[in-house]
């Protein structure tokens, strides 16, 4: 398989971010709920088709920010649970 063919089958960074964010848009990975202090609180209230449309409108920079925010939140909440 040549390099061009490999690149076509490999998901882009934006595709990977999108897949991760679609999962996050369904529920919080910590408690499977929808915490009011989450960036995605209002988005999670939307119908799935409206959530997809909302995510499609985000820039890659916006998607990266949301992914990073949730990564940090996950680490902080897990650390808090170990302390408590």
C-alpha positions in Angstrom: 0.0 0.0 0.0 1.4 3.3 -1.0 1.7 6.4 1.3 -1.3 8.2 -0.3 -3.5 5.1 0.2 -2.4 4.8 3.9 -3.3 8.5 4.5 -6.8 8.0 3.1 -7.5 5.2 5.5 -6.0 6.9 8.5 -8.5 9.1 10.4 -7.5 12.7 10.7 -6.9 14.5 14.0 -10.2 16.3 13.5 -12.0 13.0 13.0 -10.4 11.6 16.2 -11.4 14.7 18.1 -14.9 14.6 16.8 -15.4 10.9 17.8 -14.1 11.7 21.3 -16.3 14.8 21.6 -19.4 13.0 20.4 -18.9 10.5 23.2 -18.4 13.3 25.7 -21.6 15.0 24.4 -23.7 12.1 25.5 -22.7 12.2 29.2 -20.0 12.9 31.7 -17.4 10.0 31.7 -17.1 10.3 35.5 -20.7 9.8 36.5 -22.6 9.3 33.2 -24.7 12.3 34.1 -24.8 15.9 32.9 -23.2 18.2 35.5 -24.4 21.8 35.4 -20.8 23.1 35.7 -19.7 21.3 32.5 -18.9 23.1 29.3 -21.2 20.7 27.5 -24.2 20.9 29.8 -26.5 22.7 27.3 -25.2 20.7 24.4 -26.1 17.5 26.1 -29.7 18.6 26.2 -29.9 18.8 22.4 -31.2 16.0 20.2 -28.3 13.9 18.8 -28.7 15.4 15.3 -28.5 18.9 16.8 -25.4 17.9 18.8 -23.7 16.7 15.6 -24.5 19.9 13.8 -23.1 21.9 16.7 -19.9 19.9 16.7 -19.6 20.2 12.9 -19.6 24.0 13.3 -16.6 24.0 15.7 -13.1 24.7 14.6 -10.4 22.2 15.3 -9.0 24.7 17.9 -12.4 24.7 19.7 -12.6 20.9 19.6 -9.1 20.7 21.0 -9.9 23.1 23.8 -13.0 21.1 24.8 -11.1 17.8 24.7 -8.2 19.3 26.8 -10.7 20.7 29.3 -12.4 17.4 29.8 -9.1 15.6 30.1 -8.0 17.9 32.9 -11.4 17.7 34.5 -11.2 13.9 34.5 -7.8 14.0 36.1 -8.9 16.5 38.8 -12.1 14.6 39.7 -10.3 11.3 39.9 -7.7 12.8 42.1 -10.4 14.3 44.3 -12.1 10.9 44.6 -8.8 9.3 45.8 -8.4 12.0 48.5 -12.0 11.9 49.7 
